[in-house]
Amino acid sequence: MGALRLPSLTSLFNSSSSAAALPRRHLHLPFRRLYTANCSAQSSTAEKEISSTSELEGPPKLKPQQDKDRVITPRSQDFNAWYLDIIANAELADYGPVRGTMVIRPYGYAIWEAIQDYLNAKFKETGHSNMYFPQFIPYSFIEKEASHVEGFSPELALVTIGGGKELEEKLVVRPTSETIVNHMFTQWIHSYRDLPLMINQWANVTRWEMRTKPFVRTLEFLWQEGHTAHATPEEAEMEALQMIDVYTKFAYEQAAIPVIAGRKSKVETFAGASKTYTIEAMMGDRKALQAGTSHNLGQNFSRAFGTQFTDENGQREHVWQTSWAISTRFIGGIIMTHGDDTGLMLPPKLAPVQVIIIPIWKKADERTGVLNATTSVKEILEAAGIKVKIDDSEQRTPGWKFNFWEMKGVPLRIEIGPRDVSSGSVVVSRRDIPGKQGKVFGISTESSSFVPYVKDKLDEIQSSLLGVATSFRDSNIMDVCSYAELKEAIAQGKWARGPWSASDNDELKVKEETGATIRCFPFEQPQGSKKCLMTGNPADEVAIFAKSY
Amino acid sequence: MGALRLPSLTSLFNSSSSAAALPRRHLHLPFRRLYTANCSAQSSTAEKEISSTSELEGPPKLKPQQDKDRVITPRSQDFNAWYLDIIANAELADYGPVRGTMVIRPYGYAIWEAIQDYLNAKFKETGHSNMYFPQFIPYSFIEKEASHVEGFSPELALVTIGGGKELEEKLVVRPTSETIVNHMFTQWIHSYRDLPLMINQWANVTRWEMRTKPFVRTLEFLWQEGHTAHATPEEAEMEALQMIDVYTKFAYEQAAIPVIAGRKSKVETFAGASKTYTIEAMMGDRKALQAGTSHNLGQNFSRAFGTQFTDENGQREHVWQTSWAISTRFIGGIIMTHGDDTGLMLPPKLAPVQVIIIPIWKKADERTGVLNATTSVKEILEAAGIKVKIDDSEQRTPGWKFNFWEMKGVPLRIEIGPRDVSSGSVVVSRRDIPGKQGKVFGISTESSSFVPYVKDKLDEIQSSLLGVATSFRDSNIMDVCSYAELKEAIAQGKWARGPWSASDNDELKVKEETGATIRCFPFEQPQGSKKCLMTGNPADEVAIFAKSY
């Protein structure tokens, strides 16, 4: 599977391979704005300073004197540092003890669970069953498909010792499962009646990457890998296209990422595939992220493994296959598409917490009323299926909490103070619209109007994120007619879209000279006759070139 | 985690570690009884023979001439062969290419998904978050906790080559994650405010077992492992007990397995734990299966890894920890608890298919009416949240289908023939009551009565399975007062329950002389004063001895 196959151009994340304690990234929160009394919620407690044990490095702490100590690097200043700061501060992931490995922390894993929930249902709806293949693959399997071994052998992890003994045959820790899947398919597929065979597994995979980056490219990552076998090439092609379509809809409708779906060039096709379809996403730094791939494997693996069936005429034929994958890399794509200087910004449909409720009170006698109101609001929303959380910790000020949950990317905040309690209303703030503009006062908590109001707001945020990302994407794609224009576009950090029918060598020349690769030949193509930007020869399609992760 | 730690007394399942094709177990179905016309459903088509391409070894095929070729070995004749036959015939799992590994096929994996769905919800209700730790652990980590390394080092798989290079430090493919969890906990836990820290992960683990058996003990298996850290020993103890209680309820209420919950002896305690709690299940051959464990780790790992926190008085203390696991081994427990000579028998709450609908018709003009009725029945049940499937394949006879789905352990079968269509009714058959006794005719499909009827039947089956297993268990536990009686009980293949306060050496002597180990000191203890069956000294508790998987 090609999801994480392109070499990284970005910096290493260094973590020791020894057991020694690692230098930790700062975990203090930026203090971007003080809570101000611009709402009906009480504000004076918001400025109350909470002392914390200073030698401890705990969950994010905030002190007014650290006001200028902005520790989420601004995105515009250093995109990579900003990205790593968000991952540390929002507690999405941490470095594992082995170089290039990653611990996915509960908040990051909850995003993965939301991705799984959606895709798992779609896979089942489209006729696939989950199962599980062993992760240890005999080394000889990898060698069976020529381009597959060429693509994967440099990045294999090998088990050579088991139960205290040197093994006769080295075992590969799966980098992907086509080989073992075909080994098993040969035992399950006999007649056309056994086809199509359509399965999926959720699993960990290992690739010995040299340059790693949390989520985007790690030594071990989590993914799903679908594998199917069909009786005809047409069915396999339809399946490969169906699954890239599932991924595209997921990206648009759930992740609010306006990916461009298309076909990979021959140079960029998965090691062992006949065709690779991809969804390409534009990150905040305008680099492309390959966010999911679907491969038409043709008969490459079935010929290598002898995966045959008897057709309706009694002839033995090799099956036609596909494979397709989305991985934890996608979480990196969400961060880098929607995040801003304030921190993470999560699309409501994938947010582990969609609504954070913050109670605000000043006097002890206000406390019970406010807390009761927050509980009742929580129950109303929960009953409506909304993922809601109360932050009623008394160790943090409301201002600290506002910053913290904005940094965590929670789409909607509800503030409840004593005056709100008396009026039976709340204050609602949108994560995606900063300050007063995103804040609405006096929203009645009367259930019949309140639930639809909150749902509408979440929908608005969901589509607003997609809209903003789409505008950003479209304003950063340049249509080019010549190699000079292509170079200019890439030099400006943009994506270049232009007609292409040149050779693989020309494609490699572009990569060497500009750092950009063909991301895909998009499915959506302009009408009319075209001339190749490189050769001037007739071209059937435009290609998109970009620098990428 | 100790879920799979006890040495196996059972036979190997041999699978080559090379890429060569494996000899396959026969996959033909037993033909235990011919479909007979004892119901309103049409029967003549049931005897229709469907030709199949004879050189193919496909999904289970049935030919009347194979009538005497009973290929599910009778349970009473050879329990182990019966077990393997069920796994092959019901398509639960297959052998992986590497010795001792297993491919979990869709039907087996769907049982695992049902287990996951239930437990995952319970873990979240009890305050745990899912996350993910890398599977590669520096070898030095394993050496840090003395008894842990002693317990696990003989069965480690080691990665020594990565990215084409010999690694400086060997990497362990996780056999369990206490060490890497503690390494990370030291970075996340600082103050008492960070406690309790309660997490869980769903993952694959690897143990280089010499004697393997599908589901029960495999080189790689799937499990969940919970890990928690607490400020006090009391909290850790409560957590360990809470989780064994979650497992116990799961076993009784979902899997219909009347496990006995209790505490392990010191000899049988997990490598690194202070106390191990266990649920022990009696299999159909009366061997015990350790089906889930919960460990109070005390401060063993926190001292080895320096996992400390600052308490409310500013003192640095080591945290108190637990870990707990249930694995794909549990599926083996379900098979061996409920299965019979006919095949698998699944508890309705974990069955991937709860109701199988079989349309039966003879004349072409009956077909549409019957199929419409099956579809409408399916829709009614599906809308009520029941997992239902129609087997409308025209290549198999109803008789073949009856056998096939009974062998697959589906709790309830609905038959619909032309006469049922005219009367607006169906025939309902229970998997757990063979033949006419389990069959009811003329059940009206009028939705308001039909749905409750089917739900009641499923509930009845669920509790009946538990009842049968409980009687079987209770009739096979002997209360013993002396070592002679213990030996007699074990020689009869039963479990022995008797007072025990003897030494570890005495316990090992029992194991050597009888093959039985202390499965647990059950939580439920008889009242009154007791004398140790071995020494005659006063004993506080009775222990249960049994041979085990």
Interface residues (C-beta under 8 A of the other chain):
Chain A: S17 S18 A19 A21 L22 R24 T53 E55 L56 E57 G58 P59 D94 G96 P97 V98 T101 M102 V103 I104 R105 P106 G108 Y109 A110 W112 E113 S129 N130 M131 Y132 F133 P134 Q135 F136 I137 P138 S140 F141 S153 P154 E155 L156 A157 L158 V159 T160 I161 G162 G163 G164 L167 E168 E169 K170 L171 V173 I180 H183 M184 T186 Q187 W188 H190 S191 R193 D194 I199 A203 N204 T206 W208 M210 L219 E220 L222 T310 G314 Q395
Chain B: S17 S18 A19 A21 L22 R24 T53 L56 E57 G58 P59 D94 G96 P97 V98 T101 M102 V103 I104 R105 P106 G108 Y109 A110 W112 E113 S129 N130 M131 Y132 F133 P134 Q135 F136 I137 P138 S140 F141 K144 S153 P154 E155 L156 A157 L158 V159 T160 I161 G162 G163 G164 E168 E169 K170 L171 V173 I180 H183 M184 T186 Q187 W188 H190 S191 R193 D194 I199 A203 N204 T206 W208 M210 L219 E220 L222 T310 G314 Q395
